């Protein structure tokens, strides 16, 4: 689980897990949990601002079997969800946006992402 790796590295109290489903007891015991829906732009923005979230790892998706049965929902989650996440992170209230696919060496962050403001 990706959250576990982040919790090990940054501390359980610093990694917030989220989902649209009720969390298991284990998830609740592992650290902070918030209900979050990538299709709810306002709710997502509130969470990022209110909890001063610096990094957002976006794994929202539908299993292929579910997506094949409900193509419209799959497209919403995969396209509108990504759009909402990027819009929240590009908002002036968020200090930095850096795509995970950016080069790790050889380029200054400001040339990869003009909104990068931290040294």
PDB file as gemmi writes it, atoms N, CA and C in Angstrom:
CRYST1    1.000    1.000    1.000  90.00  90.00  90.00 P 1                      
ATOM      1  N   UNK A   1       0.838  -1.185   0.000  1.00  0.00           N  
ATOM      2  CA  UNK A   1       0.000   0.000   0.000  1.00  0.00           C  
ATOM      3  C   UNK A   1       0.882   1.247   0.000  1.00  0.00           C  
ATOM      4  N   UNK A   2       0.611   2.168  -0.886  1.00  0.00           N  
ATOM      5  CA  UNK A   2       1.417   3.381  -1.023  1.00  0.00           C  
ATOM      6  C   UNK A   2       1.392   4.235   0.236  1.00  0.00           C  
ATOM      7  N   UNK A   3       0.251   4.305   0.915  1.00  0.00           N  
ATOM      8  CA  UNK A   3       0.165   5.112   2.127  1.00  0.00           C  
ATOM      9  C   UNK A   3       1.134   4.605   3.180  1.00  0.00           C  
ATOM     10  N   UNK A   4       1.290   3.299   3.277  1.00  0.00           N  
ATOM     11  CA  UNK A   4       2.215   2.722   4.250  1.00  0.00           C  
ATOM     12  C   UNK A   4       3.642   3.162   4.007  1.00  0.00           C  
ATOM     13  N   UNK A   5       4.047   3.230   2.751  1.00  0.00           N  
ATOM     14  CA  UNK A   5       5.398   3.685   2.413  1.00  0.00           C  
ATOM     15  C   UNK A   5       5.567   5.143   2.837  1.00  0.00           C  
ATOM     16  N   UNK A   6       4.592   5.967   2.530  1.00  0.00           N  
ATOM     17  CA  UNK A   6       4.647   7.374   2.921  1.00  0.00           C  
ATOM     18  C   UNK A   6       4.651   7.546   4.423  1.00  0.00           C  
ATOM     19  N   UNK A   7       3.845   6.742   5.119  1.00  0.00           N  
ATOM     20  CA  UNK A   7       3.799   6.824   6.574  1.00  0.00           C  
ATOM     21  C   UNK A   7       5.128   6.422   7.189  1.00  0.00           C  
ATOM     22  N   UNK A   8       5.756   5.401   6.640  1.00  0.00           N  
ATOM     23  CA  UNK A   8       7.058   4.975   7.151  1.00  0.00           C  
ATOM     24  C   UNK A   8       8.095   6.078   6.966  1.00  0.00           C  
ATOM     25  N   UNK A   9       8.028   6.760   5.855  1.00  0.00           N  
ATOM     26  CA  UNK A   9       9.027   7.788   5.548  1.00  0.00           C  
ATOM     27  C   UNK A   9       8.752   9.121   6.245  1.00  0.00           C  
ATOM     28  N   UNK A  10       7.479   9.550   6.274  1.00  0.00           N  
ATOM     29  CA  UNK A  10       7.145  10.880   6.768  1.00  0.00           C  
ATOM     30  C   UNK A  10       6.415  10.886   8.110  1.00  0.00           C  
ATOM     31  N   UNK A  11       6.067   9.713   8.618  1.00  0.00           N  
ATOM     32  CA  UNK A  11       5.344   9.621   9.882  1.00  0.00           C  
ATOM     33  C   UNK A  11       3.856   9.447   9.656  1.00  0.00           C  
ATOM     34  N   UNK A  12       3.247   8.586  10.448  1.00  0.00           N  
ATOM     35  CA  UNK A  12       1.816   8.285  10.286  1.00  0.00           C  
ATOM     36  C   UNK A  12       0.938   9.525  10.381  1.00  0.00           C  
ATOM     37  N   UNK A  13       1.315  10.446  11.261  1.00  0.00           N  
ATOM     38  CA  UNK A  13       0.493  11.638  11.459  1.00  0.00           C  
ATOM     39  C   UNK A  13       0.578  12.610  10.284  1.00  0.00           C  
ATOM     40  N   UNK A  14       1.530  12.416   9.388  1.00  0.00           N  
ATOM     41  CA  UNK A  14       1.738  13.338   8.272  1.00  0.00           C  
ATOM     42  C   UNK A  14       1.209  12.833   6.939  1.00  0.00           C  
ATOM     43  N   UNK A  15       0.653  11.638   6.914  1.00  0.00           N  
ATOM     44  CA  UNK A  15       0.102  11.076   5.679  1.00  0.00           C  
ATOM     45  C   UNK A  15      -1.378  10.803   5.913  1.00  0.00           C  
ATOM     46  N   UNK A  16      -2.220  11.462   5.146  1.00  0.00           N  
ATOM     47  CA  UNK A  16      -3.664  11.306   5.285  1.00  0.00           C  
ATOM     48  C   UNK A  16      -4.163  10.378   4.183  1.00  0.00           C  
ATOM     49  N   UNK A  17      -4.787   9.299   4.581  1.00  0.00           N  
ATOM     50  CA  UNK A  17      -5.390   8.396   3.595  1.00  0.00           C  
ATOM     51  C   UNK A  17      -6.813   8.868   3.331  1.00  0.00           C  
ATOM     52  N   UNK A  18      -7.316   8.589   2.144  1.00  0.00           N  
ATOM     53  CA  UNK A  18      -8.682   8.990   1.817  1.00  0.00           C  
ATOM     54  C   UNK A  18      -9.309   7.981   0.876  1.00  0.00           C  
ATOM     55  N   UNK A  19     -10.626   8.017   0.850  1.00  0.00           N  
ATOM     56  CA  UNK A  19     -11.395   7.144  -0.036  1.00  0.00           C  
ATOM     57  C   UNK A  19     -12.817   7.659  -0.041  1.00  0.00           C  
ATOM     58  N   UNK A  20     -13.640   7.108  -0.925  1.00  0.00           N  
ATOM     59  CA  UNK A  20     -15.064   7.430  -0.916  1.00  0.00           C  
ATOM     60  C   UNK A  20     -15.839   6.349  -0.182  1.00  0.00           C  
ATOM     61  N   UNK A  21     -15.148   5.292   0.208  1.00  0.00           N  
ATOM     62  CA  UNK A  21     -15.768   4.184   0.933  1.00  0.00           C  
ATOM     63  C   UNK A  21     -15.400   4.224   2.408  1.00  0.00           C  
ATOM     64  N   UNK A  22     -16.223   3.579   3.210  1.00  0.00           N  
ATOM     65  CA  UNK A  22     -15.955   3.491   4.641  1.00  0.00           C  
ATOM     66  C   UNK A  22     -14.632   2.756   4.851  1.00  0.00           C  
ATOM     67  N   UNK A  23     -13.736   3.334   5.665  1.00  0.00           N  
ATOM     68  CA  UNK A  23     -12.440   2.690   5.873  1.00  0.00           C  
ATOM     69  C   UNK A  23     -12.550   1.457   6.767  1.00  0.00           C  
ATOM     70  N   UNK A  24     -11.621   0.547   6.580  1.00  0.00           N  
ATOM     71  CA  UNK A  24     -11.556  -0.620   7.461  1.00  0.00           C  
ATOM     72  C   UNK A  24     -10.979  -0.190   8.805  1.00  0.00           C  
ATOM     73  N   UNK A  25     -11.126  -1.025   9.784  1.00  0.00           N  
ATOM     74  CA  UNK A  25     -10.561  -0.752  11.109  1.00  0.00           C  
ATOM     75  C   UNK A  25      -9.047  -0.554  10.993  1.00  0.00           C  
ATOM     76  N   UNK A  26      -8.399  -1.383  10.171  1.00  0.00           N  
ATOM     77  CA  UNK A  26      -6.944  -1.291   9.994  1.00  0.00           C  
ATOM     78  C   UNK A  26      -6.537   0.072   9.435  1.00  0.00           C  
ATOM     79  N   UNK A  27      -7.281   0.565   8.462  1.00  0.00           N  
ATOM     80  CA  UNK A  27      -6.974   1.880   7.884  1.00  0.00           C  
ATOM     81  C   UNK A  27      -7.095   2.958   8.948  1.00  0.00           C  
ATOM     82  N   UNK A  28      -8.141   2.896   9.757  1.00  0.00           N  
ATOM     83  CA  UNK A  28      -8.333   3.891  10.811  1.00  0.00           C  
ATOM     84  C   UNK A  28      -7.232   3.825  11.857  1.00  0.00           C  
ATOM     85  N   UNK A  29      -6.731   2.631  12.121  1.00  0.00           N  
ATOM     86  CA  UNK A  29      -5.653   2.469  13.098  1.00  0.00           C  
ATOM     87  C   UNK A  29      -4.310   2.921  12.533  1.00  0.00           C  
ATOM     88  N   UNK A  30      -4.170   2.899  11.217  1.00  0.00           N  
ATOM     89  CA  UNK A  30      -2.892   3.230  10.580  1.00  0.00           C  
ATOM     90  C   UNK A  30      -2.574   4.722  10.560  1.00  0.00           C  
ATOM     91  N   UNK A  31      -3.565   5.561  10.694  1.00  0.00           N  
ATOM     92  CA  UNK A  31      -3.297   6.998  10.670  1.00  0.00           C  
ATOM     93  C   UNK A  31      -4.526   7.777  10.275  1.00  0.00           C  
ATOM     94  N   UNK A  32      -4.365   9.094  10.054  1.00  0.00           N  
ATOM     95  CA  UNK A  32      -5.513   9.933   9.713  1.00  0.00           C  
ATOM     96  C   UNK A  32      -6.206   9.457   8.433  1.00  0.00           C  
ATOM     97  N   UNK A  33      -7.527   9.590   8.425  1.00  0.00           N  
ATOM     98  CA  UNK A  33      -8.333   9.214   7.265  1.00  0.00           C  
ATOM     99  C   UNK A  33      -9.371  10.291   7.025  1.00  0.00           C  
ATOM    100  N   UNK A  34      -9.581  10.651   5.769  1.00  0.00           N  
ATOM    101  CA  UNK A  34     -10.620  11.598   5.386  1.00  0.00           C  
ATOM    102  C   UNK A  34     -11.401  11.038   4.211  1.00  0.00           C  
ATOM    103  N   UNK A  35     -12.690  11.317   4.186  1.00  0.00           N  
ATOM    104  CA  UNK A  35     -13.485  10.977   3.011  1.00  0.00           C  
ATOM    105  C   UNK A  35     -13.179  12.022   1.946  1.00  0.00           C  
ATOM    106  N   UNK A  36     -12.842  11.583   0.759  1.00  0.00           N  
ATOM    107  CA  UNK A  36     -12.533  12.504  -0.334  1.00  0.00           C  
ATOM    108  C   UNK A  36     -12.993  11.886  -1.642  1.00  0.00           C  
ATOM    109  N   UNK A  37     -13.562  12.715  -2.478  1.00  0.00           N  
ATOM    110  CA  UNK A  37     -14.055  12.275  -3.777  1.00  0.00           C  
ATOM    111  C   UNK A  37     -13.450  13.183  -4.842  1.00  0.00           C  
ATOM    112  N   UNK A  38     -12.672  12.627  -5.759  1.00  0.00           N  
ATOM    113  CA  UNK A  38     -12.031  13.452  -6.790  1.00  0.00           C  
ATOM    114  C   UNK A  38     -13.050  14.126  -7.703  1.00  0.00           C  
ATOM    115  N   UNK A  39     -14.280  13.651  -7.703  1.00  0.00           N  
ATOM    116  CA  UNK A  39     -15.315  14.282  -8.525  1.00  0.00           C  
ATOM    117  C   UNK A  39     -15.938  15.495  -7.836  1.00  0.00           C  
ATOM    118  N   UNK A  40     -15.653  15.686  -6.552  1.00  0.00           N  
ATOM    119  CA  UNK A  40     -16.168  16.813  -5.776  1.00  0.00           C  
ATOM    120  C   UNK A  40     -15.071  17.875  -5.663  1.00  0.00           C  
ATOM    121  N   UNK A  41     -15.007  18.772  -6.639  1.00  0.00           N  
ATOM    122  CA  UNK A  41     -13.943  19.778  -6.680  1.00  0.00           C  
ATOM    123  C   UNK A  41     -13.911  20.617  -5.411  1.00  0.00           C  
ATOM    124  N   UNK A  42     -15.054  21.131  -4.997  1.00  0.00           N  
ATOM    125  CA  UNK A  42     -15.101  21.989  -3.800  1.00  0.00           C  
ATOM    126  C   UNK A  42     -14.615  21.254  -2.558  1.00  0.00           C  
ATOM    127  N   UNK A  43     -15.102  20.025  -2.382  1.00  0.00           N  
ATOM    128  CA  UNK A  43     -14.695  19.238  -1.221  1.00  0.00           C  
ATOM    129  C   UNK A  43     -13.207  18.940  -1.237  1.00  0.00           C  
ATOM    130  N   UNK A  44     -12.687  18.624  -2.406  1.00  0.00           N  
ATOM    131  CA  UNK A  44     -11.260  18.338  -2.553  1.00  0.00           C  
ATOM    132  C   UNK A  44     -10.430  19.581  -2.229  1.00  0.00           C  
ATOM    133  N   UNK A  45     -10.874  20.717  -2.736  1.00  0.00           N  
ATOM    134  CA  UNK A  45     -10.154  21.967  -2.470  1.00  0.00           C  
ATOM    135  C   UNK A  45     -10.177  22.302  -0.981  1.00  0.00           C  
ATOM    136  N   UNK A  46     -11.318  22.114  -0.328  1.00  0.00           N  
ATOM    137  CA  UNK A  46     -11.412  22.366   1.112  1.00  0.00           C  
ATOM    138  C   UNK A  46     -10.436  21.498   1.891  1.00  0.00           C  
ATOM    139  N   UNK A  47     -10.360  20.223   1.538  1.00  0.00           N  
ATOM    140  CA  UNK A  47      -9.436  19.325   2.237  1.00  0.00           C  
ATOM    141  C   UNK A  47      -7.990  19.778   2.066  1.00  0.00           C  
ATOM    142  N   UNK A  48      -7.612  20.108   0.846  1.00  0.00           N  
ATOM    143  CA  UNK A  48      -6.228  20.522   0.571  1.00  0.00           C  
ATOM    144  C   UNK A  48      -5.893  21.805   1.322  1.00  0.00           C  
ATOM    145  N   UNK A  49      -6.809  22.766   1.335  1.00  0.00           N  
ATOM    146  CA  UNK A  49      -6.567  24.039   2.011  1.00  0.00           C  
ATOM    147  C   UNK A  49      -6.637  23.878   3.526  1.00  0.00           C  
ATOM    148  N   UNK A  50      -7.698  23.263   4.033  1.00  0.00           N  
ATOM    149  CA  UNK A  50      -7.893  23.159   5.480  1.00  0.00           C  
ATOM    150  C   UNK A  50      -6.848  22.305   6.179  1.00  0.00           C  
ATOM    151  N   UNK A  51      -6.368  21.283   5.511  1.00  0.00           N  
ATOM    152  CA  UNK A  51      -5.367  20.402   6.119  1.00  0.00           C  
ATOM    153  C   UNK A  51      -3.949  20.732   5.650  1.00  0.00           C  
ATOM    154  N   UNK A  52      -3.811  21.842   4.916  1.00  0.00           N  
ATOM    155  CA  UNK A  52      -2.511  22.308   4.433  1.00  0.00           C  
ATOM    156  C   UNK A  52      -1.722  21.177   3.768  1.00  0.00           C  
ATOM    157  N   UNK A  53      -2.387  20.500   2.852  1.00  0.00           N  
ATOM    158  CA  UNK A  53      -1.782  19.357   2.169  1.00  0.00           C  
ATOM    159  C   UNK A  53      -0.747  19.858   1.160  1.00  0.00           C  
ATOM    160  N   UNK A  54       0.479  19.370   1.313  1.00  0.00           N  
ATOM    161  CA  UNK A  54       1.581  19.761   0.428  1.00  0.00           C  
ATOM    162  C   UNK A  54       1.700  18.847  -0.785  1.00  0.00           C  
ATOM    163  N   UNK A  55       1.446  17.582  -0.600  1.00  0.00           N  
ATOM    164  CA  UNK A  55       1.573  16.581  -1.658  1.00  0.00           C  
ATOM    165  C   UNK A  55       0.253  15.847  -1.775  1.00  0.00           C  
ATOM    166  N   UNK A  56      -0.136  15.546  -2.988  1.00  0.00           N  
ATOM    167  CA  UNK A  56      -1.345  14.775  -3.199  1.00  0.00           C  
ATOM    168  C   UNK A  56      -1.007  13.666  -4.188  1.00  0.00           C  
ATOM    169  N   UNK A  57      -1.100  12.437  -3.731  1.00  0.00           N  
ATOM    170  CA  UNK A  57      -0.854  11.285  -4.597  1.00  0.00           C  
ATOM    171  C   UNK A  57      -2.216  10.772  -5.038  1.00  0.00           C  
ATOM    172  N   UNK A  58      -2.471  10.819  -6.316  1.00  0.00           N  
ATOM    173  CA  UNK A  58      -3.793  10.528  -6.869  1.00  0.00           C  
ATOM    174  C   UNK A  58      -3.826   9.116  -7.451  1.00  0.00           C  
ATOM    175  N   UNK A  59      -4.499   8.210  -6.733  1.00  0.00           N  
ATOM    176  CA  UNK A  59      -4.657   6.836  -7.205  1.00  0.00           C  
ATOM    177  C   UNK A  59      -6.116   6.495  -7.491  1.00  0.00           C  
ATOM    178  N   UNK A  60      -6.983   7.476  -7.573  1.00  0.00           N  
ATOM    179  CA  UNK A  60      -8.398   7.211  -7.803  1.00  0.00           C  
ATOM    180  C   UNK A  60      -8.598   6.522  -9.139  1.00  0.00           C  
ATOM    181  N   UNK A  61      -9.358   5.453  -9.118  1.00  0.00           N  
ATOM    182  CA  UNK A  61      -9.621   4.701 -10.349  1.00  0.00           C  
ATOM    183  C   UNK A  61     -10.715   3.683 -10.086  1.00  0.00           C  
ATOM    184  N   UNK A  62     -11.262   3.167 -11.153  1.00  0.00           N  
ATOM    185  CA  UNK A  62     -12.211   2.063 -11.057  1.00  0.00           C  
ATOM    186  C   UNK A  62     -11.526   0.807 -11.564  1.00  0.00           C  
ATOM    187  N   UNK A  63     -11.822  -0.308 -10.955  1.00  0.00           N  
ATOM    188  CA  UNK A  63     -11.327  -1.575 -11.485  1.00  0.00           C  
ATOM    189  C   UNK A  63     -11.880  -1.745 -12.891  1.00  0.00           C  
ATOM    190  N   UNK A  64     -11.133  -2.402 -13.751  1.00  0.00           N  
ATOM    191  CA  UNK A  64     -11.551  -2.496 -15.156  1.00  0.00           C  
ATOM    192  C   UNK A  64     -12.925  -3.134 -15.317  1.00  0.00           C  
ATOM    193  N   UNK A  65     -13.244  -4.130 -14.506  1.00  0.00           N  
ATOM    194  CA  UNK A  65     -14.553  -4.784 -14.620  1.00  0.00           C  
ATOM    195  C   UNK A  65     -15.678  -3.797 -14.321  1.00  0.00           C  
ATOM    196  N   UNK A  66     -15.472  -2.940 -13.319  1.00  0.00           N  
ATOM    197  CA  UNK A  66     -16.477  -1.930 -12.977  1.00  0.00           C  
ATOM    198  C   UNK A  66     -16.535  -0.879 -14.083  1.00  0.00           C  
ATOM    199  N   UNK A  67     -15.377  -0.459 -14.566  1.00  0.00           N  
ATOM    200  CA  UNK A  67     -15.317   0.536 -15.628  1.00  0.00           C  
ATOM    201  C   UNK A  67     -15.974   0.068 -16.908  1.00  0.00           C  
ATOM    202  N   UNK A  68     -15.833  -1.211 -17.206  1.00  0.00           N  
ATOM    203  CA  UNK A  68     -16.461  -1.759 -18.410  1.00  0.00           C  
ATOM    204  C   UNK A  68     -17.979  -1.770 -18.277  1.00  0.00           C  
ATOM    205  N   UNK A  69     -18.472  -1.943 -17.068  1.00  0.00           N  
ATOM    206  CA  UNK A  69     -19.914  -1.946 -16.830  1.00  0.00           C  
ATOM    207  C   UNK A  69     -20.486  -0.529 -16.765  1.00  0.00           C  
ATOM    208  N   UNK A  70     -19.648   0.429 -16.369  1.00  0.00           N  
ATOM    209  CA  UNK A  70     -20.107   1.807 -16.225  1.00  0.00           C  
ATOM    210  C   UNK A  70     -19.051   2.739 -16.832  1.00  0.00           C  
ATOM    211  N   UNK A  71     -19.037   2.789 -18.152  1.00  0.00           N  
ATOM    212  CA  UNK A  71     -18.028   3.555 -18.887  1.00  0.00           C  
ATOM    213  C   UNK A  71     -18.100   5.043 -18.539  1.00  0.00           C  
ATOM    214  N   UNK A  72     -19.293   5.568 -18.385  1.00  0.00           N  
ATOM    215  CA  UNK A  72     -19.455   6.985 -18.055  1.00  0.00           C  
ATOM    216  C   UNK A  72     -18.786   7.347 -16.740  1.00  0.00           C  
ATOM    217  N   UNK A  73     -19.003   6.524 -15.721  1.00  0.00           N  
ATOM    218  CA  UNK A  73     -18.377   6.780 -14.423  1.00  0.00           C  
ATOM    219  C   UNK A  73     -16.861   6.639 -14.519  1.00  0.00           C  
ATOM    220  N   UNK A  74     -16.406   5.641 -15.257  1.00  0.00           N  
ATOM    221  CA  UNK A  74     -14.959   5.452 -15.433  1.00  0.00           C  
ATOM    222  C   UNK A  74     -14.340   6.684 -16.086  1.00  0.00           C  
ATOM    223  N   UNK A  75     -15.005   7.231 -17.082  1.00  0.00           N  
ATOM    224  CA  UNK A  75     -14.490   8.429 -17.743  1.00  0.00           C  
ATOM    225  C   UNK A  75     -14.508   9.622 -16.794  1.00  0.00           C  
ATOM    226  N   UNK A  76     -15.557   9.739 -15.994  1.00  0.00           N  
ATOM    227  CA  UNK A  76     -15.615  10.837 -15.027  1.00  0.00           C  
ATOM    228  C   UNK A  76     -14.451  10.757 -14.045  1.00  0.00           C  
ATOM    229  N   UNK A  77     -14.247   9.586 -13.450  1.00  0.00           N  
ATOM    230  CA  UNK A  77     -13.179   9.424 -12.461  1.00  0.00           C  
ATOM    231  C   UNK A  77     -11.820   9.641 -13.114  1.00  0.00           C  
ATOM    232  N   UNK A  78     -11.607   9.049 -14.276  1.00  0.00           N  
ATOM    233  CA  UNK A  78     -10.296   9.112 -14.914  1.00  0.00           C  
ATOM    234  C   UNK A  78      -9.985  10.460 -15.547  1.00  0.00           C  
ATOM    235  N   UNK A  79     -10.976  11.148 -16.046  1.00  0.00           N  
ATOM    236  CA  UNK A  79     -10.722  12.423 -16.722  1.00  0.00           C  
ATOM    237  C   UNK A  79     -11.075  13.604 -15.818  1.00  0.00           C  
ATOM    238  N   UNK A  80     -12.321  13.663 -15.352  1.00  0.00           N  
ATOM    239  CA  UNK A  80     -12.725  14.780 -14.495  1.00  0.00           C  
ATOM    240  C   UNK A  80     -11.992  14.738 -13.161  1.00  0.00           C  
ATOM    241  N   UNK A  81     -11.747  13.535 -12.634  1.00  0.00           N  
ATOM    242  CA  UNK A  81     -11.018  13.409 -11.369  1.00  0.00           C  
ATOM    243  C   UNK A  81      -9.613  13.967 -11.470  1.00  0.00           C  
ATOM    244  N   UNK A  82      -8.903  13.606 -12.520  1.00  0.00           N  
ATOM    245  CA  UNK A  82      -7.544  14.135 -12.730  1.00  0.00           C  
ATOM    246  C   UNK A  82      -7.603  15.651 -12.930  1.00  0.00           C  
ATOM    247  N   UNK A  83      -8.569  16.109 -13.699  1.00  0.00           N  
ATOM    248  CA  UNK A  83      -8.728  17.550 -13.920  1.00  0.00           C  
ATOM    249  C   UNK A  83      -8.938  18.271 -12.592  1.00  0.00           C  
ATOM    250  N   UNK A  84      -9.824  17.751 -11.739  1.00  0.00           N  
ATOM    251  CA  UNK A  84     -10.083  18.384 -10.447  1.00  0.00           C  
ATOM    252  C   UNK A  84      -8.832  18.433  -9.581  1.00  0.00           C  
ATOM    253  N   UNK A  85      -8.097  17.335  -9.526  1.00  0.00           N  
ATOM    254  CA  UNK A  85      -6.867  17.295  -8.726  1.00  0.00           C  
ATOM    255  C   UNK A  85      -5.885  18.352  -9.231  1.00  0.00           C  
ATOM    256  N   UNK A  86      -5.684  18.414 -10.540  1.00  0.00           N  
ATOM    257  CA  UNK A  86      -4.750  19.396 -11.093  1.00  0.00           C  
ATOM    258  C   UNK A  86      -5.223  20.827 -10.855  1.00  0.00           C  
ATOM    259  N   UNK A  87      -6.514  21.077 -10.992  1.00  0.00           N  
ATOM    260  CA  UNK A  87      -7.044  22.420 -10.747  1.00  0.00           C  
ATOM    261  C   UNK A  87      -6.849  22.838  -9.294  1.00  0.00           C  
ATOM    262  N   UNK A  88      -7.077  21.930  -8.364  1.00  0.00           N  
ATOM    263  CA  UNK A  88      -6.866  22.236  -6.942  1.00  0.00           C  
ATOM    264  C   UNK A  88      -5.401  22.575  -6.700  1.00  0.00           C  
ATOM    265  N   UNK A  89      -4.518  21.780  -7.272  1.00  0.00           N  
ATOM    266  CA  UNK A  89      -3.090  21.998  -7.044  1.00  0.00           C  
ATOM    267  C   UNK A  89      -2.547  23.217  -7.780  1.00  0.00           C  
ATOM    268  N   UNK A  90      -3.208  23.626  -8.848  1.00  0.00           N  
ATOM    269  CA  UNK A  90      -2.767  24.809  -9.586  1.00  0.00           C  
ATOM    270  C   UNK A  90      -3.366  26.098  -9.039  1.00  0.00           C  
ATOM    271  N   UNK A  91      -4.289  25.984  -8.097  1.00  0.00           N  
ATOM    272  CA  UNK A  91      -4.934  27.156  -7.516  1.00  0.00           C  
ATOM    273  C   UNK A  91      -3.903  28.005  -6.771  1.00  0.00           C  
ATOM    274  N   UNK A  92      -4.112  29.322  -6.735  1.00  0.00           N  
ATOM    275  CA  UNK A  92      -3.170  30.202  -6.034  1.00  0.00           C  
ATOM    276  C   UNK A  92      -3.007  29.859  -4.554  1.00  0.00           C  
ATOM    277  N   UNK A  93      -3.976  29.174  -3.965  1.00  0.00           N  
ATOM    278  CA  UNK A  93      -3.879  28.816  -2.550  1.00  0.00           C  
ATOM    279  C   UNK A  93      -2.919  27.664  -2.313  1.00  0.00           C  
ATOM    280  N   UNK A  94      -2.497  26.987  -3.370  1.00  0.00           N  
ATOM    281  CA  UNK A  94      -1.569  25.868  -3.211  1.00  0.00           C  
ATOM    282  C   UNK A  94      -0.178  26.315  -3.649  1.00  0.00           C  
ATOM    283  N   UNK A  95       0.836  26.137  -2.771  1.00  0.00           N  
ATOM    284  CA  UNK A  95       2.153  26.710  -3.027  1.00  0.00           C  
ATOM    285  C   UNK A  95       2.991  26.044  -4.112  1.00  0.00           C  
ATOM    286  N   UNK A  96       2.764  24.788  -4.404  1.00  0.00           N  
ATOM    287  CA  UNK A  96       3.652  24.110  -5.343  1.00  0.00           C  
ATOM    288  C   UNK A  96       2.926  22.990  -6.064  1.00  0.00           C  
ATOM    289  N   UNK A  97       3.203  22.857  -7.319  1.00  0.00           N  
ATOM    290  CA  UNK A  97       2.694  21.738  -8.101  1.00  0.00           C  
ATOM    291  C   UNK A  97       3.871  21.165  -8.864  1.00  0.00           C  
ATOM    292  N   UNK A  98       4.114  19.893  -8.671  1.00  0.00           N  
ATOM    293  CA  UNK A  98       5.203  19.243  -9.399  1.00  0.00           C  
ATOM    294  C   UNK A  98       4.713  17.880  -9.847  1.00  0.00           C  
ATOM    295  N   UNK A  99       4.624  17.648 -11.145  1.00  0.00           N  
ATOM    296  CA  UNK A  99       4.165  16.347 -11.610  1.00  0.00           C  
ATOM    297  C   UNK A  99       5.157  15.253 -11.254  1.00  0.00           C  
ATOM    298  N   UNK A 100       4.629  14.077 -10.944  1.00  0.00           N  
ATOM    299  CA  UNK A 100       5.488  12.952 -10.604  1.00  0.00           C  
ATOM    300  C   UNK A 100       6.350  12.516 -11.779  1.00  0.00           C  
ATOM    301  N   UNK A 101       5.985  12.902 -12.972  1.00  0.00           N  
ATOM    302  CA  UNK A 101       6.740  12.479 -14.146  1.00  0.00           C  
ATOM    303  C   UNK A 101       7.838  13.466 -14.528  1.00  0.00           C  
ATOM    304  N   UNK A 102       8.052  14.483 -13.703  1.00  0.00           N  
ATOM    305  CA  UNK A 102       9.093  15.450 -14.041  1.00  0.00           C  
ATOM    306  C   UNK A 102      10.471  14.828 -13.868  1.00  0.00           C  
ATOM    307  N   UNK A 103      11.466  15.328 -14.607  1.00  0.00           N  
ATOM    308  CA  UNK A 103      12.809  14.776 -14.475  1.00  0.00           C  
ATOM    309  C   UNK A 103      13.356  15.041 -13.082  1.00  0.00           C  
ATOM    310  N   UNK A 104      14.048  14.081 -12.525  1.00  0.00           N  
ATOM    311  CA  UNK A 104      14.566  14.243 -11.174  1.00  0.00           C  
ATOM    312  C   UNK A 104      15.937  14.898 -11.154  1.00  0.00           C  
ATOM    313  N   UNK A 105      16.622  14.943 -12.280  1.00  0.00           N  
ATOM    314  CA  UNK A 105      17.958  15.542 -12.327  1.00  0.00           C  
ATOM    315  C   UNK A 105      18.109  16.408 -13.568  1.00  0.00           C  
ATOM    316  N   UNK A 106      18.990  17.390 -13.445  1.00  0.00           N  
ATOM    317  CA  UNK A 106      19.382  18.135 -14.623  1.00  0.00           C  
ATOM    318  C   UNK A 106      18.531  19.331 -14.992  1.00  0.00           C  
ATOM    319  N   UNK A 107      17.411  19.536 -14.298  1.00  0.00           N  
ATOM    320  CA  UNK A 107      16.571  20.687 -14.624  1.00  0.00           C  
ATOM    321  C   UNK A 107      16.111  21.349 -13.342  1.00  0.00           C  
ATOM    322  N   UNK A 108      16.121  22.651 -13.352  1.00  0.00           N  
ATOM    323  CA  UNK A 108      15.608  23.396 -12.205  1.00  0.00           C  
ATOM    324  C   UNK A 108      14.102  23.206 -12.136  1.00  0.00           C  
ATOM    325  N   UNK A 109      13.535  23.046 -10.915  1.00  0.00           N  
ATOM    326  CA  UNK A 109      12.081  22.859 -10.798  1.00  0.00           C  
ATOM    327  C   UNK A 109      11.276  23.960 -11.480  1.00  0.00           C  
ATOM    328  N   UNK A 110      11.793  25.192 -11.488  1.00  0.00           N  
ATOM    329  CA  UNK A 110      11.040  26.284 -12.105  1.00  0.00           C  
ATOM    330  C   UNK A 110      10.924  26.128 -13.618  1.00  0.00           C  
ATOM    331  N   UNK A 111      11.827  25.366 -14.251  1.00  0.00           N  
ATOM    332  CA  UNK A 111      11.709  25.145 -15.691  1.00  0.00           C  
ATOM    333  C   UNK A 111      10.760  24.003 -16.008  1.00  0.00           C  
ATOM    334  N   UNK A 112      10.544  23.130 -15.025  1.00  0.00           N  
ATOM    335  CA  UNK A 112       9.614  22.017 -15.200  1.00  0.00           C  
ATOM    336  C   UNK A 112       8.202  22.487 -14.908  1.00  0.00           C  
ATOM    337  N   UNK A 113       8.062  23.271 -13.853  1.00  0.00           N  
ATOM    338  CA  UNK A 113       6.746  23.743 -13.437  1.00  0.00           C  
ATOM    339  C   UNK A 113       6.858  25.207 -13.037  1.00  0.00           C  
ATOM    340  N   UNK A 114       6.370  26.125 -13.851  1.00  0.00           N  
ATOM    341  CA  UNK A 114       6.505  27.548 -13.565  1.00  0.00           C  
ATOM    342  C   UNK A 114       5.909  27.977 -12.231  1.00  0.00           C  
ATOM    343  N   UNK A 115       4.937  27.211 -11.690  1.00  0.00           N  
ATOM    344  CA  UNK A 115       4.324  27.604 -10.427  1.00  0.00           C  
ATOM    345  C   UNK A 115       5.171  27.202  -9.225  1.00  0.00           C  
ATOM    346  N   UNK A 116       6.273  26.514  -9.449  1.00  0.00           N  
ATOM    347  CA  UNK A 116       7.137  26.069  -8.355  1.00  0.00           C  
ATOM    348  C   UNK A 116       7.709  27.294  -7.656  1.00  0.00           C  
ATOM    349  N   UNK A 117       7.443  27.434  -6.346  1.00  0.00           N  
ATOM    350  CA  UNK A 117       7.862  28.633  -5.629  1.00  0.00           C  
ATOM    351  C   UNK A 117       8.830  28.360  -4.490  1.00  0.00           C  
ATOM    352  N   UNK A 118       9.069  27.116  -4.153  1.00  0.00           N  
ATOM    353  CA  UNK A 118       9.953  26.804  -3.029  1.00  0.00           C  
ATOM    354  C   UNK A 118      11.376  26.613  -3.508  1.00  0.00           C  
ATOM    355  N   UNK A 119      12.318  26.899  -2.631  1.00  0.00           N  
ATOM    356  CA  UNK A 119      13.741  26.694  -2.961  1.00  0.00           C  
ATOM    357  C   UNK A 119      14.171  25.293  -2.647  1.00  0.00           C  
TER     358      UNK A 119                                                      
END                                                                             
